[in-house]
């Protein structure tokens, strides 16, 4: 009998690892969500620590069960900053509380509807974005950003507005420009190449790389700010594909 091709053996391994990962991660997540809600009326600091622990749990499960490692290139700046992250899969959305310290994250409103998890996320600083409501959504985002001004917490947004394929270059959504103008913070472009490993039912082993770019100063005109952020993220993506 002919031996099974190596690519097929790898696919079977991907399926088996993923079938273990899903119940382990999501079952464990129940305890983190309930634990965070239990801490909420007691201590905001303890609550955030549990949320960060959930994010660390996800990264640990990815490393141990999926054989996915994380590499970080570049250094986030000290102090308040506004992060514009490439979004290729759910990996970076779950990983953000571990990647950054207590980030305020602008994300799709559907996440808030998840029972228990959505409430915990909202209390942590997940800002729901109603993408279909246009100017109303932008006003809500700006109001939320103002409420976190001066807290020292980093703000993070996925400026394309949704998950994007690895080789695509979609335009940035209007919400990014509105926040950039309001906040007066430097923008840190961040590329991540998670799509090739994580954006699928059957996850693949390998290394996911975050690349932090040089901060882009505040005060630029909208077109220039959008062009520089988009170009910076794409340059980081291109650099990742060559390594």
Secondary structure, 3 states (H helix, E strand, C coil): CCCCCHHHHHHHHHHHHHHHHHHHHHHHHHHHHHHHHHHHCCCHHHHHHHHHHHHHHHHHHHHHHCCEEEEEECCCCCCCCEEEECCCCHHHHHHHHHHCCCCEEEEEHHHHHCCCHHHHHHHHCEEEECHHHCHHHHHHHHHHHHHHCCCCCCEEECCCCCCCCCCCCCCCCHHHHHHHHHHCCCEEEEEECCHHHHCCCCCCCEEEEEEECCCECCCCCHHHHHHHHHHHHHHHHHHHHHC
